[in-house]
Amino acid sequence: MEKLSMAATIFCAVVLAALAARRRSWSTPLSFNFGGVHEMNQTHLCNTTKIYVVNGQLPGPTIHVTDGDTVVVHVVNRLPHGLTIHWHGVRQIRSCWSDGAGFVTECPIPPGGKHMYRFNVTGQVGTLWWHAHVTCLRATVAGAFIIRPKGGRYPFPTPAKDVPIIIGEWWQLDLVELDKRMHDGNFADNPLSATINGKLGDLKNCSGKPEESFVLDVVRGETYLLRIVNTALFSEYYFKVAGHTFTVVGADGYYLTPYKTNMAYTLSRLYFRNIQTLVIA
């Protein structure tokens, strides 16, 4: 009887310790504030277009976390229609209700409504992304989701800097109207330009004023980790830096056996939408 009582005591102690450890791991989350998903106007290519953004940013804010972190994101919907935010590629282990798939894991956040997403990123590293999961709003309501390894220990030489490269598209058409047309079977519309980190590039010149380009200042001989994310609605994109080769080290939240290439290829579907490459300046 005493042996049974001792075994029960040990079992209870182990269970309590495990629960305490789990509670500690969830007690200090990293909190991010999407305090305003709203409309705003931007002028490009001689036209002013209504777009949809988070916190006034295009692309949206980058989320930086570390393997093992608990993530909390507070979303306020200031749009005139429903919205959800999907954490693309995050393994929702015991947190599927935070996946953000509209009409699948949750009802959309109503206009003026608030919602809190909470999930853990243990066992994942690399470059993922987040985006709106209702209508075509993900063309602009999107951003990078970066999970770094514990202690900053990469299975490749530590880069001098890592840089999100968000490939997107500029649509002159209102994205809500675009979605309606597609539901009616009309797929004739196309974006006016590709973008890198929200910039259309100085090859576009309207009324004598070139568009801005994304510029990355580098130091010759240093190695940079480019986190390439394709947020386009449909298109695949090739990414190249003139006179340089890449070492591809990861894709979609997983490390790869490194290989060299002079061009990175990103799909607009589920796989190989996010590429990690090393490039030496």
NORMOLIN-V156132 format. One record per backbone hydrogen bond with DSSP energy under -0.5 kcal/mol. NH is the residue of the N-H (numbers start at 1). CO is the residue of the C=O. If there is no record, write none. Layout:
((NH;CO) (NH;CO))
//
This chain:
((5;1) (6;2) (7;3) (8;4) (9;5) (10;6) (11;7) (12;8) (13;9) (14;10) (15;11) (16;12) (17;13) (18;14) (19;15) (20;16) (21;17) (22;18) (23;19) (24;20) (25;21) (26;22) (27;24) (28;24) (30;70) (31;29) (32;72) (34;32) (34;74) (35;33) (37;76) (38;36) (38;53) (40;51) (42;49) (44;42) (44;47) (47;44) (49;42) (49;47) (51;40) (53;38) (54;57) (55;36) (57;54) (60;142) (63;144) (64;62) (65;63) (65;146) (67;148) (69;66) (71;119) (72;30) (73;117) (74;32) (75;73) (75;115) (76;34) (77;113) (78;37) (78;76) (83;109) (86;131) (87;99) (88;86) (88;129) (90;87) (92;90) (93;91) (94;92) (95;92) (98;95) (99;96) (102;100) (103;106) (104;101) (104;106) (105;101) (106;101) (109;83) (112;77) (113;110) (115;75) (117;73) (117;115) (119;71) (121;69) (124;121) (125;253) (126;147) (128;126) (128;145) (129;88) (130;143) (131;86) (132;141) (133;84) (137;134) (138;135) (139;136) (140;137) (141;137) (142;140) (143;130) (145;128) (146;63) (147;126) (147;145) (148;65) (148;146) (152;149) (153;150) (154;152) (160;223) (161;223) (163;225) (165;227) (166;164) (167;165) (167;229) (168;166) (168;195) (170;193) (171;169) (178;174) (179;175) (180;176) (181;177) (182;178) (183;179) (184;180) (185;182) (186;181) (187;185) (192;170) (193;170) (195;168) (196;199) (197;166) (198;166) (199;196) (201;212) (204;201) (205;203) (206;209) (209;206) (210;208) (211;201) (211;204) (217;215) (222;219) (224;279) (225;161) (226;224) (226;277) (227;163) (227;225) (228;226) (228;275) (229;165) (229;227) (230;273) (231;167) (231;229) (237;266) (239;264) (242;240) (244;241) (246;261) (247;278) (248;246) (248;259) (249;276) (250;276) (251;254) (252;274) (253;127) (254;251) (256;249) (258;256) (259;248) (261;246) (264;239) (266;237) (267;272) (273;270) (275;228) (276;250) (277;226) (277;275) (278;247) (279;224) (280;245) (281;222) (281;279))
//
